[in-house]
Amino acid sequence: MAQVLIVEDDPRIRPLLMRSLGEMGYAVASASTGMAGLAMAVETKPDLVILDLGLPDVDGTQVLTMLRAVSQVPVIVASARDDDPSLIGCLDAGADDYVVKPYTTAQLEARIRAVMRRTGGEARSRRRALEVGGLELDTAARTASLDGATLDLSPREFDLLVRLAESVDEVVTKRELLVDVWHQAWGGSDKTVDVHLSWLRRKLGETAAEPRYLHTVRGVGVRLSPPEG
C-alpha cells in the first residue's frame, strides 16, 4: 500500500483528500503547516507528497527546496497558483508534477499513478554512470562533474542532463523533455525547458551562440554531444 502525505492547510480540502485517497487504497497522513509537513516527510518517508503552496507558516516552494535537500520523495504540487513564475519555481525546486486547483480527486489520483510509475521504475534510474566527453554523471549518487570539477546542479537540472546524456548525439524534442523530465504528458511550456537549458549552459561554461555540449536544433529540440576535438 503506497503511503501519501498531504501538506494542506485548508480544513475543507484536507479531510476530503484524505478520505477519497484512503478509499482508493492509499495510506494517507496529513499536515496543516509547511514545517510540520517537512518533519513528517523526513520522519515517515512516504512514497509521495502532495504539497500546497499557500501554507500559513512558510511558502510551499521553500518547503519543497528544504525537502529536496534531504529527500528525493516524489512531490506533486497542488495549488491555485497557475502563473508561469510559480510553475517554473516549483519545477526548478524539484517538483515532479503540478496540478492547479480546482481539480477532481480522479485527476489527482491519475497524476499520482503516473508520477509513481515514472519515479519508481524507469530503466534509466538503474543506470549508474554516464560519460560524455569531460562530463561525468553518477545517476545513483546524483552527482555530476565536468573535467573533474563538481557541478552544482538543481535536481531538475540533473534530471535534464541525464535525459540528454542517455540520448547522446541524438536530437531530443522539447515535448519529449517535458514528458520524460517534468512528467507533463498533458501540456507544459517550452519556456520551462528553455530556462533550464540556459542555466545548464551557464554551468557548463558555454552559451547558445557558442555551444560545447548543448546544441540547439532550431524548430526541433536539443542535442548533447561531446566537444569537437
Secondary structure, 3 states (H helix, E strand, C coil): CCEEEEECCCCCHHHHHHHHHHHCCCEEEEECCHHHHHHHHHHHCCCEEEECCCCCCCCHHHHHHHHHCCCCCCEEEEECCCCHHHHHHHHHHCCCEEEECCCCHHHHHHHHHHHHHHHHHCHHHHCCEEEECCEEEECCCCEEEECCEECCCCHHHHHHHHHHHCCCCCEEEHHHHHHHCCCCCCCCCHHHHHHHHHHHHHHCCCCCCCCCCEEEECCCEEEECCCCC
